[in-house]
Amino acid sequence: QWTPQDVVNYWLKPLNLSKDYSEIIISNEIDGEVLLAMTTSNWKELGVSVFGHLTRLQQAVDKLCKSIQVEN
């Protein structure tokens, strides 16, 4: 199970977004389980407003979910 810090290190940082959303993830305790359930609406609620970032974050969540389904 990923901690919020793991989410930042292993999932968020490789996305290379121009804005750092680490604090949002850590302060809202978005661990691996929560990350897999995140939606575009959730990211907006947390303050992500740049359309490109919303899209890339959600695509990365979807990709992670698909990779986990393939493994199981």
Salt bridges, closest charged atoms under 4 A:
none
